[in-house]
């Protein structure tokens, strides 16, 4: 069921200030330390659920393994997280694949076969997909659907 409501102008200004402060916080070291926190909890997902959600191909690893988190940033990655190698205009997450696996990632979702030269990574999960950004969105959708929760969206524009 969808519900809508209106905000008073002073409430919109408050939301804008919160958004600006959130952007500043996300760029801070405090945010990265928070993202590394062991308190960060996620209901584990099986690799086979991730493969189904992303329509990816399992290149290596055990499809029954469970991951405890998803990360696109090797600095915030925890052991047993699944690393998503996003590619942008100025960066390519595939460059950090070795670092992610070295830091204890359970495996990675890649958009091309990242040839893993080091044999100590041969048992890591590697899932190949057409588009890692789309795969990340599909994993998030699958995860959210595991819970019976209300979803609230705030829309608008920056004026």
Phi, psi and omega in degrees: 000134183257134178234147176231159178208163179249155179249147174282155181308320181293330177290323179296318178299318178299315178299321179297317179296319178299315180298316179298315179295324179294319177299315179297318181296319182296336180272356186270161175295327180301321179295314180298320178296322177297318181293335178277348187303139176290346179289342180295115184242145176216139173295124185303144176246137175283147178302323180295331175291321180292319178299317179296316182296322185267350186056037182267174178249130177281114181274320178205161177103175184264120181291347180269352178298146177252141174254149184257357179190167178237137180218142174248003185230116182296335179288337181253004185288137174249161177304141179072011171283158173259125181271129176256118183273089179280147177242128179236189180292324185247000182212162176220111181301339179297333178296330184263008182302311179300317179297318180297315180292323177296325180281359174106012177300143177293333181172198184210153171254123184235156179260000173208160181294104175277100182299116181267106184286324185283123184292342179289349178263002187296337179266002179284153177287127172229118179245125179261130179229165178288322185215115184291328178293316177295321178298318178300316177298320180291325176295316179299318179298314179298318180295314180299324181291349176288343186241145176266085183232156176278135179251130180242133178237135176249122181246167179156197181219161173272122181255000000 
